[in-house]
Amino acid sequence: MALWPIISVGLGRPEGEYDGGEGEQMDLVAVVNWLRDQEDVNELVLAGFSFGSYIALQQAEALQADALCTVAPPVSMYDFTGLSPTMPWVLIQGGQDEVIDSHEVLQWAMSRESVPDIFWRAQASHFFSSSVGLVEKCRDGGLLSLCSDVFKSG
C-alpha cells in the first residue's frame, strides 16, 4: 500500500483567491487521475484532516474511493449537508476540539445514511496535541493501516 500525501493547506503564503475548496477538489481529482495513469491502483483510500476531510468527502464518490478517513471534519464551516459517503468510512474526532464543535461533528456523522466508524479521542484538541501517539501513528503511515484493518473487519 502506497501513501501519497495529496493536499497540504496553510503552508507558506497562498497565491490566488479563495474559491471555497473548488481548486483543492480539482487538484485532488488531477492527482488521483495521474496516479491511476502511472500506477496499477487496486484500492483508493482518501484521507483528510479538517479542511482536507471536506475535500476528500466532496470527491470520494466521484473518484470511486474504496474507503475514506476523515479527521476533525469542519462541519460548521462548510456545507456538509449533502455529503453521505457509501464506502467504508472512518471518522476520528477530538472531544476537546477548540476549532469545531465536536458534538456537532458527532451529530452530523450519526445522521448520515451510512454512519462511519467513529474513533472519539475525548481529551484531544482539533490538532490532537494531547494525543501524540495517534499523531505519530498517522505521521508514520499507521493511519492507513488502521483504516485498512477497520475496513477489512467490517
Secondary structure, 3 states (H helix, E strand, C coil): CCCCCCCCCCCCCCCCCCCCCHHHHHHHHHHHHHHHHHCCCCCCEEEEECHHHHHHHHHCCCCCCCEEEEECCCCCCCCCCCCCCCCCEEEEEECCCCCCCHHHHHHHHHCCCCCCEEEEECCCCCCCCCCHHHHHHHHCCHHHHHHHHHHHHC
